[in-house]
Amino acid sequence: MRRIFADVKWVPGLDHVHMKTRRAKVHLDALEREVGIWLKRPPYTIVEQDDLDKAWHYYMIGIHEAPEEIPMLVGDFVCCVRSALDQLAWNLAHLDQGRVFTRREERQINFLIFEKNDSTYAERRKLFPAAVADVLDAVQPYVRGNAYRDDPLWQLNELWSIDKHRTIPANGNDVKVSFFPLKIDFTRQSRAFDDGIVVRVPLCDVWMSPVNIKPTVEIEILFGDYLSASFEISIPRLREIYEIVANEVIPRFACFFA
């Protein structure tokens, strides 16, 4: 039995844009849960060793590699947020449904995120109605001048660029080691999880302690590429980026669909 579907004219709108941002939040919530689970396992091993000649007790701490669910969820989140913006851009570019784009122009339609107001940006903004282009100008990272790297859209775009080519690395930042009841705190920058951390404590403190001294290890997780791009952000910053895109950037364009 044949079903005949009437042609439905596509009308630019925000329904699918909001659908993408809702899916992004699902991935972000799942990411926070997975990181919490991983940090509670705990994500490290400790090996102890005495040096009787030098009277030191050594704690050798090895940080485990993050489970694959964590970088995958970061990538899924970033892709959804960036896709929401690109779908927004497609709808904005097609507000004038009488305008005909070339195939090359259609492939260039995306949400503009530029750190410089250069000739490429000037050319791409012509893909949008003048009023839309003016709003795009206001949210560009280049508005911040040399501080463009602090812009949430620039940071989102940087993560998206990394994820297109390889998995977004999950790195460690400050690794804090505490030795209760000893008043010893040790903090070290340990970017790669395969870096070993060695902490030494006077042997007499360990032997004379009334309790078995076991260090407490706290790790901050960052996402990005600290080697080539020197760019990393935390989970709270990912949530800030989501909130800014969903509740500030996208609503600025809602008036064009009223």
Buried (B, 14 or more C-beta within 10 A) or exposed (E): EEEEEEEEEEEBEBEEBBEBBEBBBEBBEBBBEBBEEBBEEBBBEBEEEEEEEEEBBBBBBBBEEBBEBBBBBBBBBBBBBBBBBBBBBBBBBBBEEEEEEEEEBEEBBBBBBBBEEEEEBEEBBEBBBEEBBEBBBEBBBBEEEEEBBEBBBBBBBBBBEBBEEEEBBBBBBEBBBBBEEBEBEBEBEBBEBEBEBEBBBEBEBBEEEEEEBEBEBEBEBBBBBBEEEEBBBBBEBBBBBBEBBBEEBBEEBEEBBE
